[in-house]
Amino acid sequence: MDFKFSISEVASRTGISSSAINYYVRSKIITPPKKTSKTRALFSEKTIDELIEIKKFLAKKGLSFFLNK
């Protein structure tokens, strides 16, 4: 798996806030990123795909406000 996206890039590509992405990581809902240092991590394309699917599901259920907390 190729880890090459920062959290800001993932947030920009998915439209999901970085705090929501961090919540999904802590909750083990999405594939964990590869830590590059204590405060930095890189995400994979698979993670972006997972977040897009979560976004579609929440929008379908009328729960899209959970994406930007």
Steps between C-alpha positions, in 0.01 A plus 500: 500500500634840403474762777548842343224740610515738797189549709444841341513343153254230608267762649518705180436201274209362706338814640524351850663703777835392641346469847236261364774300322696481826184379675456223242865398547467490882176303469668255259232563237751562221838355406757655734758735352873434495665711771802689367571677830331562832267763351484410130345216306439406139177350369437263209263520205305218670433730795370769265267244340377391844428860600309564178286194572437621858403841363255344252346282772457787746354726230255228400388467862475877546790502747755703305548742792723230657758558225618841614512475878 
